Amino acid sequence: MKTLSPYYYHTSKRVLQKLAIKVIKALDPSKNQPKHGEYESEAVSICRKLISKEDTVLLISPISGKRYIKSDDNQLFIIIEDLRMTIVNHSYSYNIPLEAKAFGRVSKIFDNEVEKRRMQMETEIRSNVKHSLSNIYKNIVNE
């Protein structure tokens, strides 16, 4: 009985690997979904604009993981959750599915802005404490 030469062994192994990769890609459910939703890019742009505004209210729910955006004029509300974005106005509501990459990008922008605002608030709180301590010290010295 003849054994396969190393060349034929390697070639047959590569052909089987390529075939397996094609089968796996064909059965991948994420490939059947469109890359970007119809309104996804517009919704992400709206979020980015609102998040960057100083007067916009941003809120995170630690238990559900939802992120809320409320515009400064109270005309637009956005809820970001589990690969989905809901944009609500007094006259319309859109429920927009998001690709994982877009959801991650919007979540990161949102979280970075919330963290920046938290740091500003913490700095303000700590500066008030310093002033209060200096006032206490002056009162003690003056007595």
DOPA-869221 format. One record per residue (C-alpha): x, y, z. Coordinates in steps of 0.2 Angstrom, whole numbers, plus 5000, padded with zeros to 4 digits. Example, Ala and Ser with C-alpha at 12.3 -4.5 7.8 and 13.67 -1.06 7.14 Angstrom:
! DOPA-869221
506249785039/506849955036/
! end
This chain:
! DOPA-869221
500050005000/500650174995/500650325007/500250495001/501750614998/501850765010/501350874995/499750784992/499350765011/499650955013/498550994998/497150885003/497150955020/497151135014/495651095002/494651025017/495051175027/494451295014/492851195011/492551195030/492751385031/491551415017/490251305025/490451395042/490351565033/488751515023/487951455039/488351615049/486751705053/487551875055/488051865036/486151865031/485752025040/486152195031/487752275037/486952445041/485052475045/484152595035/484152735048/485652675058/486952805052/485652955055/485252895072/487052875077/487353055071/485853125081/486553035096/488353105094/487653285092/486553275107/487853195118/489153325114/487953465119/488253525137/486353555141/485853375136/485353265151/486253095151/485752955162/486352775164/485352635172/486552525181/485452375183/484652365165/486152445156/485052565147/485652745142/484452885141/484753055132/483553205134/483853355124/484053525131/482353585125/481453425131/480853395113/481853235109/482153075120/483352935116/483452765124/484952655119/484852475124/485352295118/485852335100/484352455098/483952635099/482252715102/482052895097/480452985103/479753155100/478053215105/477453165087/478453015082/479452865088/480752765079/481452595085/483052575076/484052415076/485952445078/487452335072/488552285086/489952395080/488852545080/488052505097/489752495104/490352655097/488852755103/488952675120/490752715121/490452895116/489052905129/490052825143/491552945140/490453095141/489553035157/491353005164/491953175159/490453255167/490653155183/492453205184/491953395182/490553365196/491853285207/493053425205/491753545209/491253445225/493053435231/493353615228/491853665239/492553545253/494253635252/493353805255/492353745269/493853665278/494753835276/493253925283/493253805298/495053835301/494854025300/493454015313/494453905325/495954025324/494854175326/494154115342/
! end
